[in-house]
């Protein structure tokens, strides 16, 4: 049976090499190469710490750091492309370093295990991705705010149970998603603090006999602290699970607004038109414009949810400390990051240049229903009629109007006064859609004054972050 002749990154305790299929199965270089820049940065800090503590000389530390920087440039220039024989990115870097600077390269791994090394790399990677996604969230919010500012006085039907409920300012509707994105930003900020803890120096599981300075290497890498328990340091993936939770919620929010765009773009709603830059056609029906962007975002949400579930299942039965199962965390994490970034970018572009709100259609929509019925009850309540009595009366009025094919605005003043003596000529102004929206001026409501204030508050929150 054929075996692989490639050297392995473990001791001479083994007499023969791995079977080629097992080597392929075991290797992670195919995906953890994404960590190479972070591995190089972490290794440079580790080498500097070894030099500072006298575990190696300062001159040796400098040569190692320079060698690692050369590998970085080789990788960026496309000259360093390790294959399956390297097993993982960590061994690939160490082997190349030894080729560059000789046996001195073998000293880099002193007082370190691949267990704490990969934990450090993953945290460095995720730390950067969190900041990148937060920046994308701010771009998404800004596009929504710009759109909201344009449509403060554009009205749109509001729904509960997907039934017409009350008219809204379109800006108010968009601001709901600004608020969701703000919570997403805040969650990532909270998670960042727990990602930003260094496991470097935890060793394989029990620490090390060398006089290392874990706080120094953590400081060099910009970490906010170090793990206080070496077992926890190498086995903790809570930070990855927390990120996947936050990523899943981002996708929930993007999927919800995507679903609304899909409905709005349908002939039945016709609230928006899709521009050519963000829509596709049918291969057989030439009249169609398909909302592929929101449909893909809606579909990709399940992909991220799956990664969260997979990570929870991965961790639930692992005894301390490190287990090879943890190699499976990276593909899920990498894909979730890439999916969230792609969906945020696509949705931001869609709302920036891919949608045109059909304001005339929206205006007609809010005139053609009973969404002002609550305002009739409020009108009577303001004139001293108990609200529940007014509510029941209006329910009967709506029932009568439906049977007669009328809307509330079609009733004559005489018909109103037959229903209740408190109705006067001002009822028509009270139930006009624009007044219905403007009157809801409670804090956080859809009234135009409140919406303008909310836009300014949201912009202030973005500027202050």
PyMOL commands that set and color helices and strands:
alter all, ss='L'
color gray80, all
select helices_A, chain A and resi 20-26+29-52+58-76+84-86+89-109+114-150+170-195+214-220+230-235+238-264+276-278+292-316+324-354+359-367+373-382+387-404+408-410+413-419+427-430+433-438+448-464
alter helices_A, ss='H'
color red, helices_A
select strands_A, chain A and resi 155-160+163-169+197-198+225-226+272-274+355-357
alter strands_A, ss='S'
color yellow, strands_A
deselect
rebuild
show_as cartoon
